[in-house]
Amino acid sequence: MKTTITNNNVNDVYSQVTNFVLEQLEKGVIVWRQGWSGKGFPKNIITGLPYRGWNLFYLNFITLIKEYATPCFLTFKQAQAKGGHIRKGEKGFRIVYWAKIENKKERDIDPAATEETRRVRLVPRQYIVFNIAQTEGIAFPEATEPAATAIDNLAACDQMIACMPNAPQIRYRGDQAWYSRARDLVNMPEINLFKSTEEHYSTLFHELAHSTGHASRLNRKELVNSDGFGGELYSKEELTAELTAGFLCAVAGIGQKTLTNSAAYIQGWLKALKNDKTLVIKAAAQAQKAADYILNRVPEEVETPVY
């Protein structure tokens, strides 16, 4: 039976994700700043594909708070196909995928879209996954991750920066970190002003994330057409950079920059998210593209829902 995707369906997805994040923020918990599982990134245990965008941060958070041994998940149907089942009473976790639907109304079409994207648009939908710890009757291989040293991690940071294609100029001057779109320049404070080497790289990743929005790279409207501090586009661009930096820090195996005023940070995002229910999902999708660009990699196959 064909499923009709309505505006209510789409709004429900945005609202559910945003309400979850708001609920955590009200508790003083920032979903995207919780550290990462030592067993690697969340992935589908059957396909081997890592989750992307919002799903990456959400399932990592779930793995940590539920204290699962591994960040490996699967669907109800996949568990059955392996000859097992989901343990009675277990509840799954709703994750997001992007469904293509036909643009039937002129108002749905982005004037700047290509011919192909004028015919279809992407809308968020959800499906449910379970951690492998919630299953019975299935034998899974034990997940292991090679131990890395601090030197390895910092070398990984340097390598990631060196591999970024069409990279902006990076200079060290003054005591402020910022990115100038007009000059395509990342300005960083002198290295000795940072509390740690990890803080230096975390800050640099944030500014490089902004630079991916330049017209010569991903041409992200949130950067190119920025509406200034406090605006909707500005907020989305800042969250995009924040999530990108978090992901890159995880890839390198380093911690994120410590917040100097976590209360103000949380209040700022509470306000922004209440004003824009689409902010989290869309910024996470943009962050994935930014991280892929900096890492100079072709995006991996997107996980297709198998109910």
N, C-alpha and C positions, 0 to 999 in steps of 0.2 A: 504494500500500500504506500502510495506516495505521500510524503510528509510536506505540508505547506509551512513555509517559514514566514511568520508574520512579524510585524514590528514588536508585538508583545513578547514573542519568543526571544527575539534579539535583546530587548530591554531586560528581560528576566535574567539572561546570562550575565549581562553587565552588572545588574543589581546584585546578584548572588555573590559574584566575585568581590565587588566593591564592599558590600556589607560585611563579608568575612574579614577583609583587610581593616575596615573601620572598627570592627569588634575587637580585633587584636590591638590596634592602635590605642583604643580606649583603655586597654589593659597595660599600655606602655610597651607593647611588643611590636617590633617592626619586622614584618615577615621576610623582607629581602635582606635583612642584616643579621641573620641568625647563625652565620658560619655554615660550614658544609660538612656533609657526611664523609668520614674517612674511607668509605667504600666506593667513592666515585659519584658521578652524577646520576640522578634518577633516570631509569630507562625501562623500556618494556622488556621483560625477561624472555619473551618468546621471539620477538623480532630482533632484539639486540639494539634497537634504535633508541637514542637518548631523547627524552622529552625536551621541548623547546619553549621559548617565550615564558609566559606566565606559569605554565605547567611545571617548568624546571624549578622555579622558586617555590611554588606551592608544595610540590611533592617532596622537595628537600626539607621544607619546614615540617611537613607531616612526618617524614622519616625521623626527624630529630625529636619532636614532641612526643611521638608515640614510641620512641626508642626502638625502632625496628633495626634489626641487624644489618639489613641491606636496603638500598633505595631501589629495589626492583619490584615492578608492578605488572599486572596483567588484567584483562577483562574477565567477566564471568564466563563468557563463551570460550575464551582461550583456556581457562582452567578446566572446563569440561572436555575440551579437545585433547588435553594432556592426560585425561583419565582421572582427574581429581575433581574437587569442588571447593566452593567457598565455605568456610566453617560457619555453622549455624549461628545466627545472631550478629555476625560481623557486618559492619557498615562500610560501604565503599566511599570513594572520594571523587567528586565531580571535577573533571578537567575539561579544557576547552580545545576545540579544533575549529578551523575556518572552513565553512561550506561555501561553495560557489553557487550563486543563484542568478537567474537571468534578470537583467534590468528591463522591466516592462514599462516603467514610467520615466519620463524625461527628467523628473526631479531627482531621481536616484543616480543620474549619470554625472560624474565629475567632469566639468568642462575641459580639464587638462588631461583627461584619460586618453590612453591609446585606443586604437580601434578595437583591439581584443578586450581591453578592460572596460570599454564602453558597453560591451554586450553582457558582461557578467560582473558581479561584485561579490566581495567576500563578507560573510556575516558569521559571528561567533555562535557555535553550538556546543553542547556538552555531552559527555558520556562518562561512565563510571568505571574506575579501576580500583583494584585491591592490591595491597602489598602481599608478597608471597608468604609472609608470616600468617596471613589470614586464610591460607588454603590448607587442605588436607588431601592426602593421597597422591601427592606429586613430589618427586625427588628432584631438587634443584642443585646445581653445582655450587659449591661454596665460593662466595665472591671474595677476591683478594685484590689489594692494591699495593704496588711496590712503594716502599718507604722512600721518601724524598728528604734531602737535607736542605738546610736554609740556603746553602750556596747554590744547590740545584734550582731552588725556587726563584732566587734573584736572577740567576742566569736565564731562566725561562722568561722572566719579565723583559730583560734586555732583548732576547730573541724575538719576542712578540712585537715589541716596538720596532725593531729593525726590519721585520717582515711586512709591516703595514704598507700597502701599495699607495703611491701618490700621497705620501705622508706630508703633513704641514711642517713648517719650520718650528723647531722647539728651541727656545732660548731660556737662559736662567738669569733673571734680573729682578731686583726688588724683593718684596715680601708677600706678593699676591699671586695667586694662580688664576689665570683666565684664558679664554680663547677669543680671538678677534676674527670674526667672519670676513670683515673687509680686507684685512691683511693676511688672512689665512695663517695665523700665527698663534702658537701656544706659548704663553708666558708662564714660567715656573719660578717660584722663590729659589734662592740659593739652597743647595742641598743641605748645608749645615743648619738651616732653619727648621728642618723637619725633625720631629721627635724620634723617628725611626726610618730606616730604609723602606720598610713596608708602607709607611704613610706616604713617602715620596712617590712610590709607584702607584699606589691607590689614587692619589691626587692626579697624577699624570694620566692614568687611564680615564678618569672622569673628563678631563679636558680633551683628550683625544677622541672620546666618545662624541663630544660636541662637534669636533672637527669633521666627523663622518657625515654630518648634515650639510656640509658645504655643497654648493651647486656642482662642483667638479667631482663629487663623490656620490653620495646617496640623494642629494638634493632634497633634504627633509624640510617640509614646509614649516615645521615647528621652529627650525633655526632660521631658514631663509626669510620667512615672513614673521619673525618674532614680534609679538605684541607688547614686549617689555615686561618688567618685573610685576608679578602678580597676575598677569594675563593667562588665559586658558592655554594658548600655545606655549607660553613661557613655562608654565607648570609641567606640561607634557614633555617638553624638551629636557627640563631638569630631572624628571623622573626617569626619562630614557637614559640620560647620562649616568644617573645613580645606579640603575640596574645593570647597565653595560659594565661599569667599573666593578660592580659586585661579581658579575660573571667572570670577567677577566682575572680578577684576584683569585677566584676559585680555580680557574684553569692553571694559573701559575702556582697555586698552593700557598698564597699569602693572605694575611688578614686585611680587612678593609680599614680605612682611616677611622679612628675613634671620633665619635661625635663630641664636639665641644659643648653643645647645649642641646641635649636630647629632648628636653621638654618642649623647647621652641620648635625643634625639628618636627616632632610629632604633631604639635598643634598646627603647624603649617600644612602638613599633609592631610590632617583631618579636615581642614577647611577646603583644600583643593579637591579632595575626593568627594566631599559632600556637594560641591558645585559641579562636578563632572563625573558621572557614573561610568563613563567609558575610559577614564584615564588609565587605570591599572592595566587592563588588557591591551589597549592600544600602545601604551608606552613600552610594555614588555615585548610586544611584537617588534617595535622599532629597535629596542635594545638588542634583540637577537640579530637583526640585520646589521646593526652597528658592530657588534662583536664579531660576526662573520667577516665583515669588511676588514676590521683591524687584524684579524687572524689570517686574512688572505686565504680564505677557504670557501669552497663551494658549499652552500647549505646542504646538510645531509637530508636524505629523504624524510619527508614529514610523516609522522606516525598517523596511520589511518585507523579510525575507530573500528574495533571489531567487538560488537556487543555480545 
